[in-house]
Amino acid sequence: MDKILLDAKDISHSFDYKLFNSININLDSSSSLAITGRSGCGKSTLLHILSSFLKPLNGEINLLDNNLYNLKDNKIEELRRYDIGIIFQSHYLFKGMSGLENIEIASILSNETIDNKLLERLEIQDVVEQKISELSGGQQQRVSIARVLSKKPKIIFADEPTGNLDKETATLIMKVLLDYVKEYKAGLILVTHDREMASMCNYCYKLEDKELSLI
């Protein structure tokens, strides 16, 4: 039976101007959803709010049975370390290390072991021993995704993870992420400009005119 991984109610946020109002969104286990919209509409800001990195102006978020922004900092850090996976367009890898060493850091911190089948699915098994500086951009992004998935997160937040990639590599990455969601009964929230990648998710939303709507 699927369980609710995330339930966000009446989320609003502003900077110098109102970004969005009264957003409601939820995510069940074994499910994926995409958020699309024009640049500057607030997609990434909403993702940061849902993933514990930015407190909203108004609203409440229940993440993995926790009232997120009522938690103490150490509990939020614990969620980030063990249960939340964050994938960015920029991969933030340690360039002086090999791909494998980068992945090992995450697996050690989360007390998990590296899944060699995951490296094969991402097609990096033959290059993972190389230094990050020796890898192509697409290979580096796949190493960063292997690093995140090696933690065995319960929910993945991905901000334009395929934005700099060719279509073939982007499709491969999406397939690996969606297979992971099904295999581990996890969840995925994807922010993307790419309608084709968004359409691979179970649900697709559009953030427009300060409102989030299912499309």
C-alpha positions in Angstrom: 0.0 0.0 0.0 1.4 3.4 -1.0 1.9 6.0 1.8 2.1 9.7 1.6 5.7 10.8 1.6 5.1 14.6 1.3 2.0 16.7 1.9 2.3 20.5 1.4 -0.6 22.8 2.2 -1.2 26.4 1.4 2.4 27.2 0.5 3.1 30.8 -0.3 6.4 32.6 -0.8 7.7 36.1 -1.8 10.9 37.8 -2.3 10.5 41.4 -3.5 7.4 40.2 -5.2 4.9 37.4 -4.7 6.1 34.2 -6.3 3.2 31.9 -5.6 0.1 31.6 -3.5 -1.6 28.8 -1.6 0.0 25.9 -3.3 -1.1 22.4 -2.3 0.7 19.3 -3.5 1.4 15.8 -2.3 3.5 12.8 -3.3 2.8 9.1 -2.6 5.4 6.4 -2.4 6.3 4.7 -5.7 5.2 7.9 -7.5 6.8 10.7 -9.5 5.7 14.2 -10.3 7.2 17.0 -12.5 6.9 20.7 -12.0 7.2 22.8 -15.2 7.0 26.5 -15.9 8.8 29.5 -17.4 12.1 30.7 -16.0 11.6 32.9 -13.0 8.2 31.5 -12.1 9.5 30.0 -8.8 9.9 26.3 -9.6 13.3 26.0 -8.0 12.2 28.1 -5.0 9.2 25.7 -4.5 11.6 22.7 -4.7 13.9 24.3 -2.1 10.9 24.8 0.2 9.6 21.2 -0.2 13.1 19.8 0.3 13.9 21.5 3.7 16.2 24.3 2.4 13.9 27.3 2.5 11.1 28.0 5.0 7.9 29.3 3.2 6.3 32.5 4.0 3.1 30.7 4.8 1.9 27.1 4.8 2.8 23.7 6.2 4.8 20.8 4.9 4.6 17.2 6.2 7.7 15.3 5.0 8.1 11.7 5.8 5.7 12.0 8.8 7.5 15.1 10.1 6.1 18.7 10.3 9.2 19.9 8.4 9.7 23.5 9.6 8.8 22.7 13.2 11.8 20.4 13.4 15.1 21.2 15.2 18.1 21.8 12.9 19.7 18.5 13.9 16.6 16.5 12.9 16.5 18.3 9.5 20.1 17.4 9.0 19.3 13.8 9.8 16.6 13.7 7.2 18.9 15.2 4.6 21.6 12.7 5.5 19.6 9.5 5.4 16.2 10.1 3.7 16.3 13.0 1.2 18.2 12.9 -2.1 19.0 16.2 -3.9 20.0 16.3 -7.5 21.1 19.6 -9.1 21.9 20.7 -12.6 25.4 21.4 -11.3 26.7 18.3 -9.8 29.0 19.6 -7.0 31.5 16.7 -7.1 34.9 16.7 -5.5 37.1 17.1 -8.6 40.3 15.9 -6.9 38.7 12.5 -6.3 37.6 9.7 -8.6 34.0 9.1 -9.4 33.9 6.1 -7.1 35.4 8.0 -4.2 32.7 10.6 -4.6 30.0 7.9 -4.4 31.7 6.3 -1.5 31.4 9.4 0.6 27.6 9.4 0.4 27.4 5.7 1.1 29.6 5.9 4.1 27.7 8.8 5.6 24.4 7.0 5.2 25.7 3.6 6.2 24.8 2.1 2.9 26.8 0.0 0.4 27.4 0.9 -3.2 25.2 -1.0 -5.7 27.3 -2.1 -8.6 24.1 -2.7 -10.7 23.3 1.0 -10.3 26.6 1.9 -11.8 25.9 -0.4 -14.7 22.4 1.1 -15.2 23.9 4.5 -15.4 26.6 3.2 -17.7 29.5 4.5 -15.7 31.0 1.2 -14.4 33.9 1.5 -16.8 34.8 5.1 -16.0 34.0 5.4 -12.3 37.7 4.9 -11.3 38.7 8.0 -13.2 39.2 11.4 -11.7 36.2 13.7 -12.0 38.2 16.1 -14.1 38.7 13.4 -16.7 35.0 12.7 -17.1 32.6 14.3 -19.6 29.8 16.5 -18.3 27.3 13.7 -18.8 29.4 11.2 -17.0 29.9 13.6 -14.1 26.1 14.1 -13.8 25.6 10.3 -13.8 28.2 10.0 -11.0 26.4 12.7 -9.0 23.1 10.7 -9.4 24.8 7.5 -8.4 26.1 9.3 -5.3 22.5 10.4 -4.4 20.9 7.0 -5.1 23.6 5.2 -3.1 22.2 6.8 0.0 18.9 4.9 -0.7 16.8 8.0 -0.2 13.1 7.8 0.5 12.3 10.9 -1.6 14.4 12.5 -4.4 14.2 16.2 -5.3 15.7 16.9 -8.7 16.3 20.4 -10.1 16.8 20.4 -13.8 19.0 17.2 -13.6 19.0 16.7 -17.4 19.2 20.4 -18.4 22.7 20.2 -19.8 22.5 16.7 -21.3 21.8 15.3 -24.7 18.5 13.6 -25.2 19.9 10.0 -25.0 21.7 10.6 -21.7 18.7 12.6 -20.3 16.3 9.7 -21.1 18.7 7.2 -19.5 18.9 9.2 -16.3 15.1 9.6 -16.1 14.7 5.8 -16.6 17.1 5.1 -13.8 15.4 7.5 -11.4 11.9 6.2 -12.2 13.1 2.6 -11.9 14.6 3.5 -8.5 11.3 5.0 -7.3 9.4 1.8 -8.2 12.0 -0.6 -6.8 12.4 1.2 -3.4 8.9 2.6 -3.1 10.4 6.0 -3.0 9.2 9.3 -4.5 10.5 11.8 -7.1 9.8 15.5 -7.5 11.3 16.8 -10.7 11.7 20.5 -11.7 12.3 20.8 -15.5 11.9 22.9 -18.6 11.8 19.8 -20.7 8.2 18.7 -21.4 9.4 15.3 -22.7 11.2 14.5 -19.5 8.3 15.8 -17.4 5.9 13.5 -19.4 7.7 10.4 -18.1 6.5 11.1 -14.6 3.2 10.0 -13.2 1.9 13.5 -12.7 2.9 16.8 -14.3 2.2 20.2 -12.9 2.7 23.7 -14.3 3.6 26.7 -12.1 2.1 29.8 -13.8 0.5 33.1 -12.7 1.5 32.3 -9.0 -0.6 29.1 -9.1 0.3 25.4 -9.5 -2.1 23.3 -11.6 -2.2 19.7 -12.8 -1.8 19.4 -16.6 
